[in-house]
């Protein structure tokens, strides 16, 4: 246990933060001891440490009691306040930020990422202080909580959370009041002589910044057995450790800023994962050398020989949260194609990013790239899908991994779409990866193209490519989009200049055409957009998705436009074909997958004959 501050030392620091006198807070601590709320202990260095639970009681006493003498009763009353029951749809925000954005579901109101359901006010406040005390969960409190509000003139309090609501940032109040039959504190009860200076009957508000400062002064217990810390702590600890590492790099300040943003992305992703998902997990899809998870979505009445889209999430996201944000399952249901969602695991990467920068994961028949192809083989064979119409897309690290899949397995994918990503082989290792996303690497088209051609023995034809990037992206520098275009224009043998330039929904679109006029590469530059995917949420046929961190409602749907570029919008859900046709398609797909597996086995045998490396363990960041 790290002893940060003893009780009386803590009371002095708390007085400074609240703008109260130190003498006043010391006297309130004395009242808490004499009133039996906390066990007595020696003063000075021998004083017991200030725990989050102790801090919550003293904070309630200082905020709720109009006078020192009423400290104990204020703590007992307000600590026991019960959460108000809210009718479905009745918890509307108190404050809205930013312009209104159309949403697919106008009634959807996401709950706070920090779950305090069923807790009394004192328990909930102590829990927040505990999360603020732990370094690995402090960012969640900063991203989700707005502040703490207490009314001295009425036994009412609330915890105010900031969350997304109908495409806008909003403040929601979780209100707490007296339990049925409970008596108000004496100063508000006329039957007990309640008559206090009316000037003291005001509300007190504590902003989240100060609550975090208070929590950081407390001391956690040795076992740290809080259910919420156990739930959130390990993952946030990884982000905190990455932040410490990032501070030592040349791009430390930008990396730390990105990590702070990723904490809010993770909070939203965790919230989505806690809800019912439209995806189904699949196991036993192969040797899975990349140790990934596999999720799928198959629309009802999926026809035989339907296309397949592989969707790769970004850092701190999950398959379910990326699907909800991007809206791919909505488009798949409308137009009848299958979806595959590979999902990274936290033990593979501390930010749950795909390891696009690691040779053991971005080369053919190795690591995560091979795991994804094994998933594709299983999907095509098991569901009778069209192996000639397999596509892959992703955002951020998922976009970078999309470039990996197109280069290392070009015969598997008919097309790809890279959103806020980087060129293939722009980095070897984490340090070069940071330099690539924050600074960019400029090479000639021939140099970039040679990296793709060296990734496999494939001679063509090559997958088509759709590139999306916001020109205000500070997480992945927009120059990466231009270098990616140079790479694939060289692979396709195209001129560096686009064949066509136009505006779509107000944004620049460039197209590179082949000899027969077919569109081989397209590029969208979303002016004014920061990092993430471009969305147009809503119920119309061209709309889908949910505005959220890294999902930007900018009036154009990258999901819809990418599906159109691949020709998937002509698909329509239909009844499956005759069993014989389906079985024939499955047999053909299984044959192709078997040939690829045999080739992989032969390659593995050759590798086994070579001297073994010093360590065969799968290294992690």
ROTORVO-753572 format. One record per residue (C-alpha): residue number from 1; residue in one letter; x, y, z. Coordinates in nm, 3 decimals. Layout:
N
vexlum_keza_u_v_w
NUM_A_X_Y_Z
...
//
This chain:
621
vexlum_keza_u_v_w
1_X_0.000_0.000_0.000
2_X_0.138_0.341_-0.096
3_X_0.074_0.588_0.185
4_X_0.011_0.914_0.007
5_X_-0.149_1.136_0.270
6_X_-0.262_1.080_0.627
7_X_-0.612_1.193_0.727
8_X_-0.522_1.530_0.876
9_X_-0.276_1.609_0.595
10_X_-0.545_1.517_0.347
11_X_-0.796_1.749_0.517
12_X_-0.559_2.043_0.469
13_X_-0.510_1.969_0.098
14_X_-0.885_1.921_0.057
15_X_-0.948_2.259_0.221
16_X_-0.718_2.424_-0.032
17_X_-0.893_2.254_-0.325
18_X_-1.241_2.349_-0.200
19_X_-1.147_2.703_-0.100
20_X_-1.232_2.637_0.267
21_X_-1.025_2.709_0.577
22_X_-0.790_2.437_0.694
23_X_-0.914_2.485_1.050
24_X_-1.271_2.416_0.938
25_X_-1.179_2.088_0.768
26_X_-0.965_1.972_1.062
27_X_-1.259_2.026_1.295
28_X_-1.488_1.828_1.064
29_X_-1.239_1.540_1.076
30_X_-1.248_1.556_1.455
31_X_-1.629_1.540_1.445
32_X_-1.613_1.235_1.217
33_X_-1.392_1.056_1.469
34_X_-1.592_1.156_1.778
35_X_-1.917_1.080_1.595
36_X_-1.807_0.725_1.526
37_X_-1.793_0.752_1.146
38_X_-1.423_0.664_1.134
39_X_-1.201_0.486_1.382
40_X_-0.970_0.707_1.588
41_X_-0.599_0.703_1.522
42_X_-0.286_0.899_1.611
43_X_-0.222_1.229_1.441
44_X_0.085_1.321_1.242
45_X_0.285_1.051_1.064
46_X_0.104_0.777_1.251
47_X_-0.239_0.889_1.129
48_X_-0.426_0.633_0.918
49_X_-0.409_0.703_0.543
50_X_-0.692_0.882_0.365
51_X_-0.874_0.619_0.160
52_X_-1.126_0.697_-0.116
53_X_-1.407_0.592_0.118
54_X_-1.284_0.830_0.390
55_X_-1.239_1.109_0.132
56_X_-1.596_1.061_0.008
57_X_-1.734_1.105_0.361
58_X_-1.530_1.416_0.434
59_X_-1.614_1.561_0.094
60_X_-1.988_1.509_0.155
61_X_-1.959_1.668_0.497
62_X_-1.782_1.974_0.355
63_X_-2.020_2.014_0.060
64_X_-2.356_1.927_0.220
65_X_-2.342_2.058_0.580
66_X_-2.427_2.430_0.609
67_X_-2.247_2.447_0.945
68_X_-1.966_2.248_1.109
69_X_-2.194_2.109_1.381
70_X_-2.413_1.945_1.116
71_X_-2.127_1.754_0.953
72_X_-2.211_1.409_1.092
73_X_-2.581_1.430_1.012
74_X_-2.506_1.562_0.664
75_X_-2.272_1.272_0.593
76_X_-2.518_1.010_0.720
77_X_-2.808_1.162_0.527
78_X_-2.641_1.233_0.192
79_X_-2.428_0.920_0.196
80_X_-2.749_0.716_0.211
81_X_-2.929_0.895_-0.076
82_X_-3.075_0.646_-0.322
83_X_-3.061_0.670_-0.702
84_X_-3.381_0.807_-0.852
85_X_-3.577_0.567_-1.069
86_X_-3.597_0.699_-1.425
87_X_-3.872_0.586_-1.660
88_X_-3.754_0.446_-1.996
89_X_-3.663_0.736_-2.221
90_X_-3.695_0.984_-1.935
91_X_-3.328_1.053_-1.869
92_X_-3.281_1.353_-2.099
93_X_-2.966_1.564_-2.096
94_X_-2.941_1.890_-1.902
95_X_-2.686_2.049_-2.137
96_X_-2.612_1.993_-2.507
97_X_-2.292_2.081_-2.693
98_X_-2.239_2.136_-3.064
99_X_-2.477_2.128_-3.362
100_X_-2.745_1.861_-3.391
101_X_-2.658_1.560_-3.608
102_X_-2.914_1.321_-3.750
103_X_-2.892_0.975_-3.594
104_X_-3.017_0.638_-3.711
105_X_-3.200_0.595_-3.383
106_X_-3.317_0.928_-3.246
107_X_-3.415_0.776_-2.913
108_X_-3.084_0.610_-2.837
109_X_-2.923_0.749_-2.522
110_X_-2.593_0.582_-2.432
111_X_-2.527_0.531_-2.064
112_X_-2.212_0.645_-1.888
113_X_-1.917_0.411_-1.936
114_X_-1.871_0.397_-1.557
115_X_-2.150_0.182_-1.421
116_X_-2.280_0.288_-1.079
117_X_-2.620_0.120_-1.099
118_X_-2.780_0.044_-0.762
119_X_-2.516_0.224_-0.556
120_X_-2.608_0.483_-0.295
121_X_-2.461_0.829_-0.334
122_X_-2.179_0.772_-0.083
123_X_-2.080_0.443_-0.245
124_X_-2.087_0.593_-0.593
125_X_-1.877_0.893_-0.489
126_X_-1.621_0.668_-0.320
127_X_-1.606_0.453_-0.631
128_X_-1.533_0.755_-0.849
129_X_-1.259_0.870_-0.612
130_X_-1.108_0.522_-0.623
131_X_-1.101_0.526_-1.003
132_X_-0.948_0.875_-0.990
133_X_-0.683_0.748_-0.747
134_X_-0.561_0.471_-0.978
135_X_-0.342_0.599_-1.262
136_X_-0.472_0.340_-1.506
137_X_-0.838_0.444_-1.467
138_X_-0.803_0.819_-1.412
139_X_-0.847_0.889_-1.783
140_X_-1.189_0.720_-1.782
141_X_-1.312_0.950_-1.505
142_X_-1.175_1.253_-1.690
143_X_-1.345_1.146_-2.012
144_X_-1.687_1.051_-1.871
145_X_-1.761_1.253_-1.556
146_X_-1.872_1.618_-1.571
147_X_-1.898_1.690_-1.199
148_X_-2.068_1.635_-0.861
149_X_-2.367_1.848_-0.755
150_X_-2.513_1.873_-0.401
151_X_-2.814_2.077_-0.286
152_X_-2.795_2.197_0.075
153_X_-3.151_2.328_0.077
154_X_-3.297_1.990_-0.013
155_X_-3.150_1.641_0.042
156_X_-3.076_1.588_-0.327
157_X_-2.747_1.523_-0.507
158_X_-2.641_1.415_-0.853
159_X_-2.345_1.282_-1.046
160_X_-2.329_1.445_-1.386
161_X_-2.182_1.253_-1.678
162_X_-2.083_1.369_-2.023
163_X_-2.191_1.131_-2.301
164_X_-2.300_1.115_-2.664
165_X_-2.671_1.179_-2.725
166_X_-2.826_1.201_-3.070
167_X_-2.491_1.285_-3.225
168_X_-2.401_1.559_-2.974
169_X_-2.208_1.576_-2.650
170_X_-2.449_1.611_-2.359
171_X_-2.453_1.618_-1.979
172_X_-2.674_1.363_-1.804
173_X_-2.759_1.387_-1.434
174_X_-2.778_1.071_-1.223
175_X_-2.994_1.204_-0.939
176_X_-3.005_1.077_-0.580
177_X_-3.275_1.147_-0.319
178_X_-3.410_1.033_0.018
179_X_-3.528_0.676_0.055
180_X_-3.905_0.636_0.114
181_X_-3.983_0.723_0.473
182_X_-3.638_0.864_0.548
183_X_-3.623_1.187_0.746
184_X_-3.443_1.494_0.610
185_X_-3.145_1.631_0.804
186_X_-3.227_1.830_1.118
187_X_-3.154_2.170_0.966
188_X_-3.428_2.105_0.709
189_X_-3.678_1.941_0.946
190_X_-3.912_2.192_1.120
191_X_-4.016_1.924_1.370
192_X_-3.659_1.917_1.496
193_X_-3.610_2.292_1.503
194_X_-3.471_2.319_1.157
195_X_-3.407_2.687_1.100
196_X_-3.075_2.779_0.943
197_X_-2.955_3.095_0.775
198_X_-3.132_3.087_0.435
199_X_-2.812_3.221_0.280
200_X_-2.657_2.881_0.332
201_X_-2.930_2.703_0.135
202_X_-2.744_2.691_-0.193
203_X_-2.610_2.426_-0.425
204_X_-2.245_2.323_-0.440
205_X_-2.078_2.194_-0.758
206_X_-1.746_2.010_-0.778
207_X_-1.602_1.985_-1.133
208_X_-1.438_1.664_-1.246
209_X_-1.096_1.828_-1.249
210_X_-1.108_1.887_-0.876
211_X_-1.255_1.544_-0.804
212_X_-0.959_1.385_-0.986
213_X_-0.716_1.598_-0.782
214_X_-0.889_1.486_-0.463
215_X_-0.889_1.121_-0.568
216_X_-0.520_1.132_-0.657
217_X_-0.441_1.230_-0.295
218_X_-0.607_0.921_-0.149
219_X_-0.459_0.578_-0.083
220_X_-0.590_0.252_-0.227
221_X_-0.608_-0.059_-0.015
222_X_-0.353_-0.336_-0.063
223_X_-0.582_-0.580_-0.243
224_X_-0.747_-0.322_-0.472
225_X_-1.044_-0.556_-0.488
226_X_-1.288_-0.300_-0.629
227_X_-1.499_-0.470_-0.899
228_X_-1.476_-0.161_-1.115
229_X_-1.099_-0.139_-1.081
230_X_-1.073_-0.506_-1.173
231_X_-1.296_-0.446_-1.473
232_X_-1.124_-0.136_-1.607
233_X_-0.781_-0.128_-1.446
234_X_-0.576_-0.378_-1.645
235_X_-0.662_-0.236_-1.984
236_X_-0.615_0.124_-1.875
237_X_-0.286_0.029_-1.710
238_X_-0.162_-0.074_-2.052
239_X_-0.254_0.267_-2.192
240_X_-0.085_0.442_-1.898
241_X_0.233_0.239_-1.952
242_X_0.227_0.324_-2.323
243_X_0.197_0.692_-2.232
244_X_0.511_0.669_-2.016
245_X_0.697_0.503_-2.303
246_X_0.567_0.761_-2.548
247_X_0.700_1.050_-2.341
248_X_1.054_0.932_-2.422
249_X_1.002_0.940_-2.800
250_X_1.058_1.239_-3.032
251_X_0.681_1.253_-3.088
252_X_0.596_1.206_-2.719
253_X_0.351_1.495_-2.685
254_X_0.148_1.391_-2.991
255_X_0.151_1.026_-2.883
256_X_0.033_1.115_-2.533
257_X_-0.249_1.325_-2.683
258_X_-0.354_1.031_-2.901
259_X_-0.346_0.796_-2.602
260_X_-0.573_1.032_-2.410
261_X_-0.819_1.026_-2.701
262_X_-0.796_0.649_-2.721
263_X_-0.909_0.629_-2.359
264_X_-1.243_0.787_-2.457
265_X_-1.263_0.558_-2.762
266_X_-1.213_0.259_-2.536
267_X_-1.478_0.381_-2.291
268_X_-1.733_0.404_-2.573
269_X_-1.624_0.067_-2.710
270_X_-1.664_-0.096_-2.367
271_X_-2.013_0.051_-2.343
272_X_-2.108_-0.101_-2.679
273_X_-1.957_-0.438_-2.584
274_X_-2.172_-0.441_-2.269
275_X_-2.483_-0.424_-2.486
276_X_-2.621_-0.694_-2.713
277_X_-2.407_-0.738_-3.023
278_X_-2.524_-0.824_-3.372
279_X_-2.212_-1.033_-3.426
280_X_-2.150_-1.402_-3.358
281_X_-1.817_-1.536_-3.238
282_X_-1.667_-1.830_-3.429
283_X_-1.393_-2.058_-3.298
284_X_-1.173_-2.329_-3.451
285_X_-1.102_-2.156_-3.782
286_X_-0.741_-2.275_-3.816
287_X_-0.407_-2.267_-3.641
288_X_-0.459_-1.894_-3.573
289_X_-0.092_-1.796_-3.537
290_X_-0.191_-1.434_-3.476
291_X_-0.413_-1.530_-3.179
292_X_-0.707_-1.321_-3.304
293_X_-1.078_-1.366_-3.241
294_X_-1.332_-1.417_-3.520
295_X_-1.678_-1.259_-3.538
296_X_-1.929_-1.276_-3.822
297_X_-2.258_-1.130_-3.939
298_X_-2.474_-1.313_-4.193
299_X_-2.793_-1.141_-4.312
300_X_-3.110_-1.349_-4.320
301_X_-3.175_-1.514_-4.653
302_X_-2.815_-1.471_-4.764
303_X_-2.792_-1.599_-5.125
304_X_-2.534_-1.849_-5.241
305_X_-2.216_-1.702_-5.389
306_X_-2.266_-1.382_-5.189
307_X_-1.971_-1.145_-5.147
308_X_-1.770_-1.120_-4.825
309_X_-1.637_-0.803_-4.660
310_X_-1.363_-0.828_-4.396
311_X_-1.383_-0.536_-4.150
312_X_-1.086_-0.442_-3.928
313_X_-1.135_-0.219_-3.622
314_X_-0.898_0.049_-3.493
315_X_-0.703_0.079_-3.168
316_X_-0.900_0.032_-2.841
317_X_-1.206_-0.063_-3.048
318_X_-1.373_-0.403_-3.078
319_X_-1.551_-0.584_-3.357
320_X_-1.890_-0.492_-3.208
321_X_-1.811_-0.125_-3.148
322_X_-1.661_-0.081_-3.495
323_X_-1.967_-0.242_-3.650
324_X_-2.198_-0.011_-3.455
325_X_-2.001_0.299_-3.547
326_X_-1.944_0.218_-3.912
327_X_-2.286_0.061_-3.982
328_X_-2.150_-0.223_-4.196
329_X_-2.411_-0.474_-4.076
330_X_-2.687_-0.229_-4.172
331_X_-2.555_-0.207_-4.530
332_X_-2.499_-0.585_-4.542
333_X_-2.862_-0.647_-4.441
334_X_-2.986_-0.408_-4.708
335_X_-2.780_-0.554_-4.992
336_X_-2.713_-0.917_-4.899
337_X_-2.344_-0.983_-4.834
338_X_-2.154_-1.150_-4.551
339_X_-1.930_-0.980_-4.296
340_X_-1.619_-1.102_-4.115
341_X_-1.480_-0.907_-3.817
342_X_-1.136_-1.020_-3.695
343_X_-1.076_-0.884_-3.344
344_X_-0.745_-0.811_-3.176
345_X_-0.683_-0.926_-2.818
346_X_-0.535_-0.713_-2.540
347_X_-0.257_-0.961_-2.470
348_X_-0.139_-0.919_-2.833
349_X_-0.118_-0.541_-2.822
350_X_-0.164_-0.314_-2.517
351_X_-0.386_-0.077_-2.718
352_X_-0.573_-0.356_-2.898
353_X_-0.427_-0.235_-3.230
354_X_-0.353_-0.473_-3.514
355_X_0.024_-0.516_-3.531
356_X_0.063_-0.379_-3.886
357_X_0.420_-0.262_-3.815
358_X_0.563_-0.597_-3.699
359_X_0.723_-0.833_-3.958
360_X_0.595_-1.137_-3.771
361_X_0.237_-1.012_-3.822
362_X_0.244_-0.831_-4.156
363_X_0.404_-1.093_-4.381
364_X_0.240_-1.365_-4.583
365_X_0.173_-1.693_-4.400
366_X_0.272_-1.541_-4.066
367_X_0.098_-1.409_-3.756
368_X_-0.211_-1.194_-3.774
369_X_-0.219_-1.175_-4.154
370_X_-0.239_-1.554_-4.180
371_X_-0.505_-1.572_-3.907
372_X_-0.726_-1.333_-4.104
373_X_-0.690_-1.539_-4.423
374_X_-0.778_-1.854_-4.228
375_X_-1.098_-1.682_-4.120
376_X_-1.173_-1.591_-4.482
377_X_-1.121_-1.951_-4.593
378_X_-1.358_-2.078_-4.326
379_X_-1.627_-1.823_-4.414
380_X_-1.610_-1.888_-4.789
381_X_-1.611_-2.267_-4.752
382_X_-1.874_-2.292_-4.478
383_X_-2.128_-2.048_-4.621
384_X_-2.082_-2.097_-4.996
385_X_-1.958_-1.741_-5.054
386_X_-1.801_-1.611_-5.374
387_X_-1.424_-1.639_-5.327
388_X_-1.373_-1.399_-5.618
389_X_-1.557_-1.120_-5.435
390_X_-1.380_-1.088_-5.102
391_X_-1.301_-0.735_-4.986
392_X_-1.125_-0.586_-4.685
393_X_-1.150_-0.249_-4.509
394_X_-1.049_-0.087_-4.181
395_X_-0.976_0.239_-4.002
396_X_-0.653_0.356_-3.836
397_X_-0.459_0.043_-3.731
398_X_-0.732_-0.154_-3.909
399_X_-0.666_0.058_-4.219
400_X_-0.294_-0.011_-4.194
401_X_-0.370_-0.383_-4.156
402_X_-0.595_-0.360_-4.463
403_X_-0.290_-0.246_-4.662
404_X_-0.103_-0.548_-4.520
405_X_-0.373_-0.790_-4.635
406_X_-0.395_-0.641_-4.986
407_X_-0.018_-0.664_-5.032
408_X_0.047_-1.001_-4.869
409_X_-0.260_-1.182_-5.006
410_X_-0.357_-0.997_-5.328
411_X_-0.506_-1.313_-5.481
412_X_-0.756_-1.339_-5.194
413_X_-0.901_-0.987_-5.210
414_X_-1.077_-0.825_-5.504
415_X_-1.057_-0.483_-5.341
416_X_-0.974_-0.293_-5.026
417_X_-1.051_0.036_-4.854
418_X_-0.801_0.207_-4.624
419_X_-0.942_0.473_-4.390
420_X_-0.690_0.693_-4.205
421_X_-0.420_0.433_-4.266
422_X_-0.065_0.408_-4.398
423_X_0.116_0.241_-4.692
424_X_0.231_-0.118_-4.674
425_X_0.575_-0.165_-4.514
426_X_0.609_0.199_-4.409
427_X_0.746_0.076_-4.076
428_X_0.940_-0.207_-3.916
429_X_0.871_-0.186_-3.546
430_X_0.692_0.050_-3.308
431_X_0.938_0.339_-3.330
432_X_0.914_0.356_-3.709
433_X_0.540_0.312_-3.678
434_X_0.514_0.625_-3.463
435_X_0.729_0.817_-3.709
436_X_0.509_0.701_-3.996
437_X_0.178_0.805_-3.846
438_X_0.293_1.136_-3.698
439_X_0.541_1.243_-3.966
440_X_0.490_1.024_-4.270
441_X_0.748_0.857_-4.493
442_X_0.794_0.983_-4.847
443_X_0.922_0.746_-5.114
444_X_0.893_0.724_-5.490
445_X_0.606_0.529_-5.639
446_X_0.849_0.264_-5.765
447_X_0.999_0.218_-5.417
448_X_0.655_0.183_-5.261
449_X_0.532_-0.050_-5.536
450_X_0.836_-0.275_-5.503
451_X_0.744_-0.342_-5.140
452_X_0.402_-0.472_-5.248
453_X_0.539_-0.683_-5.533
454_X_0.795_-0.839_-5.299
455_X_0.526_-0.941_-5.049
456_X_0.402_-1.233_-5.261
457_X_0.459_-1.415_-5.591
458_X_0.138_-1.268_-5.732
459_X_0.163_-1.115_-6.080
460_X_-0.184_-0.965_-6.104
461_X_-0.455_-0.864_-6.149
462_X_-0.429_-0.648_-5.836
463_X_-0.703_-0.548_-5.592
464_X_-0.879_-0.216_-5.640
465_X_-0.833_0.043_-5.366
466_X_-1.043_0.313_-5.198
467_X_-0.852_0.562_-4.981
468_X_-1.018_0.791_-4.722
469_X_-0.847_1.049_-4.501
470_X_-0.939_1.367_-4.315
471_X_-0.713_1.661_-4.396
472_X_-0.727_1.773_-4.027
473_X_-0.612_1.434_-3.897
474_X_-0.344_1.484_-3.631
475_X_-0.326_1.117_-3.531
476_X_-0.222_0.984_-3.874
477_X_-0.072_1.253_-4.096
478_X_-0.267_1.294_-4.423
479_X_0.052_1.257_-4.630
480_X_0.015_0.883_-4.565
481_X_-0.292_0.877_-4.791
482_X_-0.093_1.031_-5.077
483_X_0.193_0.785_-5.030
484_X_-0.054_0.495_-5.024
485_X_-0.199_0.615_-5.355
486_X_0.152_0.638_-5.504
487_X_0.220_0.281_-5.391
488_X_-0.086_0.129_-5.555
489_X_-0.078_0.349_-5.864
490_X_0.268_0.203_-5.931
491_X_0.145_-0.151_-5.864
492_X_-0.139_-0.101_-6.114
493_X_0.092_0.070_-6.363
494_X_-0.107_0.394_-6.351
495_X_-0.001_0.753_-6.394
496_X_0.053_0.946_-6.071
497_X_-0.207_1.200_-6.180
498_X_-0.575_1.107_-6.138
499_X_-0.793_1.039_-6.443
500_X_-1.097_1.218_-6.297
501_X_-1.148_1.480_-6.026
502_X_-1.490_1.572_-5.887
503_X_-1.677_1.661_-5.568
504_X_-1.911_1.417_-5.393
505_X_-2.135_1.547_-5.113
506_X_-1.909_1.851_-5.104
507_X_-1.579_1.661_-5.069
508_X_-1.299_1.609_-5.325
509_X_-1.289_1.269_-5.495
510_X_-1.014_1.158_-5.732
511_X_-1.022_0.850_-5.954
512_X_-0.745_0.656_-6.131
513_X_-0.878_0.454_-6.425
514_X_-0.731_0.153_-6.603
515_X_-0.688_0.108_-6.975
516_X_-1.051_0.000_-7.018
517_X_-1.186_0.288_-6.810
518_X_-1.245_0.078_-6.498
519_X_-1.197_0.258_-6.167
520_X_-0.894_0.098_-5.999
521_X_-0.819_0.356_-5.729
522_X_-1.035_0.624_-5.571
523_X_-0.947_0.879_-5.305
524_X_-1.169_1.091_-5.079
525_X_-1.021_1.384_-4.887
526_X_-1.262_1.488_-4.611
527_X_-1.184_1.853_-4.554
528_X_-1.186_1.965_-4.191
529_X_-1.221_1.609_-4.055
530_X_-0.998_1.476_-3.779
531_X_-0.896_1.114_-3.727
532_X_-1.150_0.841_-3.796
533_X_-1.413_0.732_-4.046
534_X_-1.651_0.964_-4.232
535_X_-2.018_0.897_-4.156
536_X_-2.363_1.013_-4.251
537_X_-2.584_0.864_-3.976
538_X_-2.955_0.834_-4.042
539_X_-3.231_0.604_-4.169
540_X_-3.208_0.684_-4.541
541_X_-3.078_0.419_-4.785
542_X_-2.745_0.601_-4.823
543_X_-2.702_0.652_-4.447
544_X_-2.579_0.426_-4.169
545_X_-2.364_0.414_-3.856
546_X_-2.348_0.595_-3.523
547_X_-2.152_0.911_-3.441
548_X_-1.895_0.839_-3.170
549_X_-1.523_0.887_-3.100
550_X_-1.337_0.820_-3.429
551_X_-1.671_0.801_-3.614
552_X_-1.729_1.148_-3.756
553_X_-2.072_1.262_-3.879
554_X_-1.962_1.479_-4.173
555_X_-2.246_1.424_-4.421
556_X_-2.089_1.147_-4.630
557_X_-2.087_0.774_-4.553
558_X_-1.755_0.604_-4.618
559_X_-1.925_0.268_-4.556
560_X_-2.194_0.327_-4.819
561_X_-1.953_0.476_-5.074
562_X_-1.697_0.198_-5.032
563_X_-1.965_-0.069_-5.080
564_X_-2.075_0.115_-5.395
565_X_-1.715_0.132_-5.525
566_X_-1.696_-0.247_-5.492
567_X_-2.030_-0.296_-5.669
568_X_-2.201_-0.439_-5.362
569_X_-2.503_-0.210_-5.366
570_X_-2.642_-0.401_-5.663
571_X_-2.671_-0.706_-5.438
572_X_-3.013_-0.784_-5.290
573_X_-3.101_-1.033_-5.015
574_X_-3.263_-1.340_-5.166
575_X_-3.347_-1.699_-5.083
576_X_-3.055_-1.936_-5.100
577_X_-3.010_-2.127_-5.424
578_X_-3.073_-2.497_-5.458
579_X_-2.874_-2.717_-5.219
580_X_-2.670_-2.864_-5.504
581_X_-2.558_-2.519_-5.615
582_X_-2.463_-2.422_-5.262
583_X_-2.272_-2.746_-5.207
584_X_-2.089_-2.694_-5.536
585_X_-1.983_-2.346_-5.431
586_X_-1.871_-2.474_-5.092
587_X_-1.671_-2.756_-5.252
588_X_-1.493_-2.512_-5.484
589_X_-1.415_-2.279_-5.197
590_X_-1.290_-2.565_-4.981
591_X_-1.064_-2.678_-5.265
592_X_-0.909_-2.332_-5.295
593_X_-0.862_-2.310_-4.919
594_X_-0.708_-2.658_-4.916
595_X_-0.458_-2.563_-5.183
596_X_-0.356_-2.258_-4.985
597_X_-0.325_-2.469_-4.669
598_X_-0.105_-2.721_-4.850
599_X_0.120_-2.443_-4.970
600_X_0.142_-2.305_-4.616
601_X_0.229_-2.652_-4.483
602_X_0.508_-2.690_-4.737
603_X_0.643_-2.350_-4.643
604_X_0.628_-2.447_-4.276
605_X_0.819_-2.766_-4.347
606_X_1.094_-2.570_-4.522
607_X_1.110_-2.331_-4.228
608_X_1.129_-2.621_-3.981
609_X_1.434_-2.754_-4.163
610_X_1.620_-2.430_-4.097
611_X_1.796_-2.357_-3.764
612_X_1.546_-2.246_-3.502
613_X_1.558_-1.885_-3.381
614_X_1.678_-1.813_-3.030
615_X_1.323_-1.754_-2.913
616_X_1.010_-1.894_-3.070
617_X_0.780_-1.706_-2.837
618_X_0.541_-1.451_-2.979
619_X_0.681_-1.114_-2.863
620_X_0.436_-0.848_-2.759
621_X_0.458_-0.471_-2.723
//
